[in-house]
Amino acid sequence: MPGLYLHIPFCKQACHYCDFHFSTTLKNKDELLTALKLEIGLRRSYLENKALDTIYFGGGTPSLLEGIEIREIMAEIRDNFEITRSAEITLEANPDDLTNEKLMALHQAGINRLSIGIQSFSEEDLKFMNRAHSVEQALQCVKDAQRIGINNISIDLIYGVQTLDDDQWKKNLDIAFSLGVQHLSCYSLTIEPRTALAKMIKEKKVAELEDEKSVRQFEMLMDKAADAGFEHYEISNFAKPGFYSRHNTSYWKAEPYLGIGPSAHSYDRTSRQWNVSNNHEYIRKLMVGAIPAEKEVLSDENKFNEFILTNLRTSWGVDAEKLKNEFGAEASMTFLAIANFQIQDGLMEKSGNIFRLTRKGKFYADRIAADFFSEMED
């Protein structure tokens, strides 16, 4: 089933590690939301009139919006798309935005799943990452959301951070599981170009990342999540049974989706589109009725690469029979030949027609996928 993604490009402040498209000023918020609603109308036929099964407010920080603004966007979506009765409607949020009043407004607007950017339960880590919230706010917002009836909650945590030792990481995980949330997204800190963190490392104001620590903390994560009854269904994602992120799962299973807002991406199985990553240009184009997107028609190599990359990252793995049906016998033979080497190295395992990463292989998912890419490109 198709999904709708909405990029809300506003943040209170810039996290040191973030390279997503956002603005720390809200002065053109009204104009941008007007443009976003115009784009919803202009793109109504992109998903071929199929009902939406997921809606995802991402960013940026969508929780900066007022409840009435979320309701107005949802009304525009309903005017242009059919939404399934059981649709998953997620909003990314920061703890400092989630007051009782805001939570009630979001719930009333139709939000039935929250993805909360907690990142750490250590004040030292939060300060290092330049997060705007406190540990107390992180703990309280989860409890408040549960109390008003939002019973599908995901929290984000980051490991490998320079200020995060193993004891604190264990504590972060213990606290997360004790909160009774249904989903956990955990990411190894990466150094992205043109971020404040990259600059600080270059200027030797902070230490480089330690690969050994990231690997060690990932191992701790997998062990503790399994002990807590969470299924490791994608490299960075863990969920209680029945609570996989339906929106992100649709990405990994190559379901079509429409992206609305500056920098948002769309996919229809044959092509990919991406909107301009500039708020003023985004607004300007939509005010004259133009869709602010570029388009790339996907080649067979593109499709093969994405099939391998997305499926290898998941617990359902690569189905060799499906790969053969979609990409032909030659591509299948190439995949099997490389996969056999990965199996010998202990990085992949085979069960029937399904090839999955082993526990060891999960540490090297991108590198393993790249081995298949290079063979196809040759």
C-alpha positions as CSV (number, residue, x, y, z in Angstrom):
1,M,0.0,0.0,0.0
2,P,1.3,3.5,-0.8
3,G,2.4,6.1,1.7
4,L,2.7,9.8,2.0
5,Y,5.7,11.6,3.5
6,L,5.5,15.3,4.5
7,H,8.8,17.2,5.2
8,I,8.4,20.0,7.8
9,P,11.7,21.9,7.4
10,F,11.8,23.8,10.8
11,C,13.9,23.2,13.9
12,K,14.5,25.3,17.1
13,Q,18.2,24.8,16.8
14,A,20.7,22.8,14.7
15,C,21.9,19.5,16.2
16,H,25.6,19.2,15.7
17,Y,25.4,15.9,13.7
18,C,22.4,16.7,11.5
19,D,22.7,17.2,7.7
20,F,18.9,17.1,6.9
21,H,17.3,20.1,5.2
22,F,15.8,22.5,7.8
23,S,15.6,26.1,8.9
24,T,15.9,27.5,12.4
25,T,13.7,30.5,11.6
26,L,9.9,30.2,11.4
27,K,9.4,33.6,9.7
28,N,8.1,32.0,6.5
29,K,6.2,29.1,8.1
30,D,2.7,30.3,7.0
31,E,3.8,30.7,3.4
32,L,5.5,27.3,3.4
33,L,2.5,25.5,4.8
34,T,0.3,27.1,2.2
35,A,2.8,25.9,-0.5
36,L,2.8,22.4,1.1
37,K,-1.0,22.2,0.9
38,L,-0.9,23.4,-2.7
39,E,1.6,20.6,-3.5
40,I,-0.7,18.0,-2.0
41,G,-3.4,19.1,-4.5
42,L,-1.0,19.2,-7.4
43,R,0.3,15.7,-6.7
44,R,-3.0,13.9,-6.0
45,S,-2.7,11.7,-9.0
46,Y,0.9,10.5,-8.4
47,L,-0.1,7.4,-6.5
48,E,-2.8,6.5,-9.1
49,N,-5.7,7.1,-6.7
50,K,-4.7,4.3,-4.4
51,A,-5.7,4.7,-0.8
52,L,-3.0,5.8,1.6
53,D,-1.9,3.2,4.2
54,T,0.7,5.4,5.9
55,I,1.2,9.1,6.5
56,Y,4.4,10.3,8.0
57,F,5.2,13.9,9.2
58,G,9.1,14.1,9.2
59,G,11.6,16.9,9.2
60,G,13.0,19.0,10.6
61,T,10.8,19.0,13.6
62,P,7.1,18.6,12.8
63,S,6.2,18.9,16.5
64,L,6.9,22.6,16.2
65,L,3.7,23.0,14.3
66,E,0.5,23.9,16.2
67,G,-2.3,21.4,16.5
68,I,-4.5,23.4,14.2
69,E,-1.8,23.4,11.5
70,I,-1.6,19.6,11.6
71,R,-5.4,19.4,11.4
72,E,-5.4,21.7,8.4
73,I,-2.8,19.6,6.6
74,M,-4.7,16.4,7.4
75,A,-7.9,18.0,6.1
76,E,-6.1,18.8,2.8
77,I,-4.8,15.2,2.6
78,R,-8.3,13.9,3.1
79,D,-9.7,16.2,0.4
80,N,-7.2,14.8,-2.1
81,F,-6.6,11.2,-1.1
82,E,-8.5,8.3,0.3
83,I,-7.0,7.1,3.6
84,T,-7.5,3.5,4.8
85,R,-9.4,3.1,8.1
86,S,-6.4,1.5,9.7
87,A,-3.8,4.0,8.4
88,E,-0.6,4.5,10.4
89,I,-0.2,8.3,10.9
90,T,3.2,9.1,12.4
91,L,4.6,12.4,13.6
92,E,8.3,12.9,14.5
93,A,8.6,15.0,17.7
94,N,11.1,16.4,20.1
95,P,10.4,16.0,23.8
96,D,10.4,19.7,24.6
97,D,7.5,20.3,22.2
98,L,5.3,17.6,23.7
99,T,3.3,19.4,26.3
100,N,0.0,17.9,27.5
101,E,-1.8,20.4,25.4
102,K,0.3,19.6,22.3
103,L,-0.2,15.9,22.7
104,M,-3.9,16.2,23.0
105,A,-4.0,18.4,19.9
106,L,-2.0,15.9,17.9
107,H,-4.1,13.0,19.1
108,Q,-7.3,14.9,18.1
109,A,-5.7,15.7,14.7
110,G,-5.4,12.0,13.9
111,I,-1.8,11.3,14.9
112,N,-1.8,7.7,16.1
113,R,2.0,7.1,16.2
114,L,4.8,9.2,17.6
115,S,8.5,8.9,16.7
116,I,10.3,10.8,19.5
117,G,13.9,12.0,19.0
118,I,15.2,11.4,22.5
119,Q,18.8,10.3,21.4
120,S,20.1,9.9,25.0
121,F,19.0,9.8,28.6
122,S,22.3,11.6,29.6
123,E,22.4,15.4,30.0
124,E,26.1,15.3,28.9
125,D,25.2,13.6,25.7
126,L,22.3,15.9,25.0
127,K,24.5,19.0,25.5
128,F,27.2,17.5,23.3
129,M,24.7,16.9,20.5
130,N,23.1,20.3,21.0
131,R,19.7,18.9,21.7
132,A,17.1,21.3,23.0
133,H,15.4,19.0,25.5
134,S,16.3,17.6,28.9
135,V,16.3,14.1,30.2
136,E,13.3,14.9,32.4
137,Q,11.3,16.1,29.4
138,A,12.2,13.0,27.5
139,L,10.9,10.7,30.3
140,Q,7.8,12.8,30.9
141,C,6.6,13.2,27.3
142,V,6.5,9.4,26.8
143,K,4.4,8.9,29.9
144,D,2.1,11.8,29.0
145,A,1.6,10.4,25.5
146,Q,0.7,7.0,26.8
147,R,-1.7,8.5,29.3
148,I,-3.8,10.3,26.6
149,G,-4.0,7.1,24.6
150,I,-1.2,7.1,22.0
151,N,-0.1,3.5,22.3
152,N,2.3,3.2,19.3
153,I,5.5,5.1,20.3
154,S,9.0,4.9,18.8
155,I,12.0,6.5,20.4
156,D,15.3,7.3,18.7
157,L,18.7,6.7,20.4
158,I,22.2,7.4,19.1
159,Y,25.2,5.3,20.1
160,G,29.0,5.7,19.4
161,V,28.8,9.3,20.6
162,Q,32.1,10.6,22.0
163,T,30.6,11.3,25.4
164,L,28.7,8.0,25.7
165,D,30.5,5.2,27.5
166,D,29.2,1.6,27.7
167,D,27.7,2.0,31.1
168,Q,25.6,5.0,30.0
169,W,24.6,3.2,26.8
170,K,23.4,0.2,28.9
171,K,21.5,2.7,31.1
172,N,19.9,4.3,28.0
173,L,18.6,1.0,26.8
174,D,17.4,-0.1,30.2
175,I,15.4,3.2,30.5
176,A,14.0,2.9,27.0
177,F,12.7,-0.6,27.6
178,S,11.3,0.3,31.0
179,L,9.2,3.0,29.4
180,G,7.0,0.4,27.7
181,V,7.4,1.8,24.1
182,Q,6.7,-0.4,21.2
183,H,9.5,0.6,18.8
184,L,13.1,1.6,19.0
185,S,15.3,3.2,16.3
186,C,19.0,3.3,17.1
187,Y,21.7,4.8,14.9
188,S,25.4,4.9,15.1
189,L,26.7,8.4,15.1
190,T,28.1,9.3,11.7
191,I,30.1,12.4,10.7
192,E,28.4,14.1,7.8
193,P,30.2,16.8,5.8
194,R,29.1,20.4,6.4
195,T,27.9,19.7,10.0
196,A,29.0,21.4,13.1
197,L,30.3,18.1,14.4
198,A,32.5,17.6,11.3
199,K,33.9,21.0,11.8
200,M,34.7,20.4,15.4
201,I,36.5,17.2,14.6
202,K,38.4,18.8,11.8
203,E,39.5,21.6,14.2
204,K,40.4,18.9,16.8
205,K,37.9,20.4,19.3
206,V,36.4,16.9,19.8
207,A,37.8,13.4,19.3
208,E,37.3,11.2,16.3
209,L,34.7,8.5,16.5
210,E,35.9,5.1,17.8
211,D,34.7,2.3,15.4
212,E,35.4,-0.3,18.1
213,K,33.1,1.4,20.6
214,S,30.3,1.7,17.9
215,V,30.6,-2.0,17.2
216,R,30.6,-2.9,20.9
217,Q,27.5,-0.8,21.6
218,F,25.7,-2.2,18.6
219,E,26.3,-5.7,20.1
220,M,24.9,-4.6,23.4
221,L,21.9,-3.1,21.6
222,M,21.1,-6.4,19.8
223,D,21.5,-8.5,23.0
224,K,19.4,-6.2,25.2
225,A,16.7,-5.7,22.6
226,A,16.3,-9.4,22.2
227,D,16.1,-9.9,25.9
228,A,13.3,-7.3,26.1
229,G,11.3,-9.1,23.4
230,F,12.0,-6.7,20.5
231,E,12.5,-8.1,17.0
232,H,15.5,-6.8,15.1
233,Y,13.7,-6.3,11.8
234,E,16.0,-3.8,10.1
235,I,19.6,-2.8,10.9
236,S,18.6,0.2,12.9
237,N,15.1,-0.7,13.9
238,F,13.6,-2.9,16.7
239,A,10.0,-3.5,17.5
240,K,7.6,-5.5,19.6
241,P,5.7,-8.0,17.5
242,G,3.1,-6.3,15.4
243,F,4.7,-2.8,15.8
244,Y,7.1,-2.6,12.8
245,S,7.0,0.9,11.3
246,R,4.6,0.3,8.4
247,H,5.8,3.5,6.7
248,N,9.5,2.6,6.7
249,T,8.7,-1.0,5.9
250,S,7.0,0.2,2.7
251,Y,10.2,1.9,1.7
252,W,12.2,-1.3,2.3
253,K,9.7,-3.3,0.3
254,A,9.7,-0.9,-2.6
255,E,6.1,0.3,-2.2
256,P,5.3,3.6,-4.0
257,Y,5.3,6.7,-1.9
258,L,4.8,10.5,-2.4
259,G,7.0,13.1,-0.7
260,I,5.6,16.5,0.0
261,G,7.7,19.5,1.1
262,P,11.2,20.9,0.4
263,S,13.8,18.1,-0.1
264,A,11.1,15.3,0.0
265,H,11.6,12.3,-2.3
266,S,8.9,10.3,-4.2
267,Y,9.1,6.9,-5.8
268,D,6.7,5.1,-8.1
269,R,8.7,1.9,-8.9
270,T,10.0,3.2,-12.2
271,S,11.3,6.6,-11.3
272,R,12.4,8.7,-8.3
273,Q,11.7,12.4,-7.8
274,W,13.1,14.9,-5.3
275,N,11.9,18.4,-4.4
276,V,14.2,21.4,-4.3
277,S,16.0,21.8,-0.9
278,N,15.4,25.5,-0.6
279,N,12.3,26.8,1.3
280,H,12.0,30.1,-0.7
281,E,12.4,28.3,-4.1
282,Y,9.9,25.7,-3.0
283,I,7.4,28.3,-2.1
284,R,8.0,30.4,-5.2
285,K,7.5,27.5,-7.6
286,L,4.3,26.3,-6.0
287,M,2.8,29.8,-5.9
288,V,2.9,29.7,-9.7
289,G,1.5,26.2,-10.0
290,A,4.8,24.4,-10.7
291,I,5.9,21.2,-9.0
292,P,9.4,21.9,-7.6
293,A,10.9,18.5,-8.4
294,E,13.6,16.8,-10.5
295,K,13.1,13.3,-11.8
296,E,15.3,10.3,-12.5
297,V,14.1,7.3,-14.4
298,L,15.6,4.2,-12.7
299,S,17.8,1.9,-14.8
300,D,17.8,-1.9,-14.3
301,E,21.1,-1.4,-12.4
302,N,19.4,1.2,-10.1
303,K,16.5,-1.1,-9.3
304,F,18.8,-4.1,-8.7
305,N,21.0,-2.1,-6.3
306,E,18.1,-0.8,-4.4
307,F,16.6,-4.3,-4.2
308,I,19.8,-5.7,-2.7
309,L,20.5,-2.7,-0.4
310,T,17.0,-2.5,1.1
311,N,16.3,-6.2,1.5
312,L,19.7,-7.0,2.9
313,R,19.1,-4.6,5.8
314,T,16.0,-6.4,6.8
315,S,15.1,-9.6,8.7
316,W,13.2,-10.9,5.6
317,G,16.4,-10.8,3.5
318,V,16.8,-11.2,-0.2
319,D,14.5,-13.7,-1.9
320,A,16.6,-15.3,-4.6
321,E,13.6,-16.5,-6.5
322,K,12.0,-13.0,-6.5
323,L,15.3,-11.6,-7.6
324,K,15.5,-14.0,-10.5
325,N,11.9,-13.2,-11.6
326,E,12.5,-9.4,-11.5
327,F,16.0,-9.1,-12.8
328,G,16.7,-12.3,-14.8
329,A,18.9,-15.4,-14.7
330,E,22.2,-13.6,-15.2
331,A,21.6,-11.2,-12.3
332,S,20.5,-14.1,-10.2
333,M,23.7,-16.1,-10.9
334,T,25.8,-13.1,-10.1
335,F,24.1,-12.6,-6.8
336,L,24.3,-16.3,-5.9
337,A,28.0,-16.4,-6.7
338,I,28.9,-13.4,-4.5
339,A,26.5,-14.5,-1.8
340,N,28.3,-17.9,-1.5
341,F,31.5,-16.1,-0.8
342,Q,29.8,-14.0,1.9
343,I,28.4,-17.2,3.4
344,Q,31.9,-18.7,3.6
345,D,33.1,-15.5,5.4
346,G,30.3,-15.9,7.9
347,L,28.6,-12.6,6.8
348,M,25.4,-14.1,5.2
349,E,23.3,-17.2,5.8
350,K,20.8,-19.1,3.6
351,S,17.4,-20.6,4.4
352,G,15.7,-22.0,1.4
353,N,15.6,-19.2,-1.2
354,I,16.2,-16.5,1.5
355,F,19.6,-14.9,2.0
356,R,20.1,-12.8,5.2
357,L,22.9,-11.1,7.0
358,T,24.3,-12.9,10.0
359,R,24.9,-11.1,13.3
360,K,28.5,-10.5,12.2
361,G,27.3,-9.3,8.7
362,K,25.0,-6.7,10.2
363,F,28.1,-4.7,11.1
364,Y,29.1,-4.5,7.5
365,A,25.7,-4.2,5.7
366,D,26.6,-1.3,3.4
367,R,30.0,-2.8,2.4
368,I,28.4,-6.2,1.7
369,A,25.7,-4.5,-0.5
370,A,28.4,-2.6,-2.3
371,D,30.1,-5.9,-3.3
372,F,27.0,-6.8,-5.3
373,F,26.8,-3.3,-6.8
374,S,30.3,-3.4,-8.2
375,E,29.7,-6.7,-9.9
376,M,26.5,-5.5,-11.6
377,E,28.2,-2.3,-12.8
378,D,31.1,-4.3,-14.2
